Structures are given as structure tokens and as C-alpha cells.
């Protein structure tokens, strides 16, 4: 038994009454964790505190967040997790800040496992078999991209099952090997194919909705608020990975310290990271001539400055991936593309580029099924 709590001597606690024994056990447990807590903080810069789980499993675990209540509910399926881990790790850390599902570290000669608690709870709520769902969560040797595909599938599972029962979750767990990265990658690819089939089955909707948005963009009387509201409901126009509304959340006019963010897309249900901040401008001419060369208009420069201020203001609270400014009605790609090369963490797109990029994705999904007649059904 490797896990530290199984090695703490508990026999000398028999001198205490039943009413006070648990209190003394918790005190001993917290005292034991003090030194490793200091080592983890020093080596990994994690601000962690011990919280009680159960005397039948982990005792106390270290957390970099403050749970609403102590006890088994901090983890969920704590017995199954303990049975799978107790021979392999010395200490368990629960985190709501790491972006990967889990990560192993060696600290002061001890094997530390840090688990993304938000992702873990998503997994254990998705399936009926406790041991298999934890085995799936702890599959090793996956790249971050492969891990994201599995996570995305978990996030969408509940919504998709209401529509039609496609792939069995238990079947995927059954075939996903724990220590065979090549086979695991193959199965992840199958999950990705499953996502594509969901998009293909809704291509007519996406095509029609994009055409409606294009009509609005071409309307010279359109208001910025109308475009913002429409994009909030059709956020997949920005990027097709956002088509999974069960996973991504889009908020509009988000109030912050120095203004309001037009659109903020986040993986709010998992809190893995805040994804993208979007600033909209009306689809008007965005370039001018300066010394006979193309240059952005002052209002576009103001939009960029505004977005930079938003990103700077929020970066200490969230892990924001990037920002996007949407401008101009017609393509001015040559200069915009050059301008984007000198921006870091921010991209500029015209509405025409946005629509064309989205239409290219839709057409890309259409190509494999044109011969099958799927789109005619």
C-alpha cells in the first residue's frame, strides 16, 4: 500500500473515545501532509491546503481550491479512485487550475498525482461503470489534442444522447487501452469521426443560418447589436469547434472593470480555460490610404486598443487564449493578413473572411457525402 494514509499508525488512537477519535485522526493526517505540502508549493508553485475525504480511503487530500464542503463529495467515486491509485501514488492533489486531465510529478522522492477535479467529475457523471470511467480518465500517453477530443466528446455526451443514441460510452472505454498509445490514438480518431457525423447530419441548418447572417452583414442599416446577438446564437460562425453548444458558452456584453466585452466564448462547464474575447465593429470600410499605402482607420486602432485593455484586465483571473476583432464588410485580406503577422494573441478578420472561412468548412464536410445523398434527405 503506497498511499500515505494507509501507512499512518492508527492503533494508538484507540485511547480516545469514539466521539473524539476521528478528530485526532484528522489532526494527525494534516500534520503528516505539512512537509509534502511545503515541498509541492516550493517545486510546483501550487498554493494547496489539506481537506478531509474519508478514513476508509484517502484520509485528506491536498487541493488548490476551497471546496464547498469536505468529505467524499470533494472527489466523487473516491473509493473506486483509491482502489485504482493507492498502489501507484504517494499523494493526491486535486486542482481546478491545471488544463490537462492529470499530471504526475516526482517531488522530494514522492510520486504526486495532480487531477483536474472539474474534468474528473465530468467523467464520473458520464458513465455507469465507476472503475472504467476512471480508467478512461487516467489513460496515459495521450497528446493534449487527443485528450481534448475525448473531453469534448464527454462534454457533448449528455446532449447528444437526448437526440439519438450513437456510440456507446462503455464501448469506447472497453476498447481504449491504458498503456497502448497507438491504439488509444486510433480510438480517439474514431471519436473525432463521430463528431464529424453530427456536423454532417445538420449541414442544411448550418448552411441556411450562415446565409441569413450574410444577408444581415450586407444590410447597410444593420446595427452592431443585431450582429452581436446573431453571432451569439451562431457562434460556430467564428470557429466551427464552437458548434458544440453543450460544451461552449457564449456571453454577450460582459461587464468588466473598464468596459463591456462584446462576446466572450468559454468552456464554462469545465473551466479548463477561457477561450476567446471578441470585439465587433460595424461592417464598414476598415482601411484608408496613408502615404499611398494601406492603413487601418482610427476606429479599428481604437478597437484593437480596447481589446488589448480587456485582455490585460482579465488575464490575472482567467487563462484567455486569444482575442478577435471583426471589422469591414468586404475583403481587404492582403493587408489584413500582413497586419496579423505582427499581432500576438489577437487576430483581425473582416466579415467577408469570417463568412468565407465558415462556408469553406461547411463545404469541406459536404464533399464526402455528396455521392451518398445524405444532404437530400
Secondary structure, 3 states (H helix, E strand, C coil): CCCHHHHCCCHHHHHCCHHHHHHHHHHHHHHHHHHHHHHHHHHHCCCCEEEEEECCCCEEEEECCCCCCCCHHHCCCHHHHHHHHCCCCCEEEEECCCCCCEEEEEECCEEEEEEEHHHHHHHHHHCCCHHHHHHHHCCCCCCHHHHHHHHHHHHHHHHHHHHCCCCCHHHHHHHCCCCCHHHHHHHHHHHHHHHHHHHHCCHHHHHHHHHHHHHHHHCCCCCHHHHHHHHHHCHHHCCHHHHCCCCCEEEEEEEECCEEEEEEEECCCCCCCEEEEEEECCCCCCEEEECCEEEECHHHHHHHHHHHHHHHHHCCCCCEEEEEEEECCCCCHHHHHHHHHCCCCEEEEEHHHHHHHHHHHHHHHHHCCCCCCHHHC
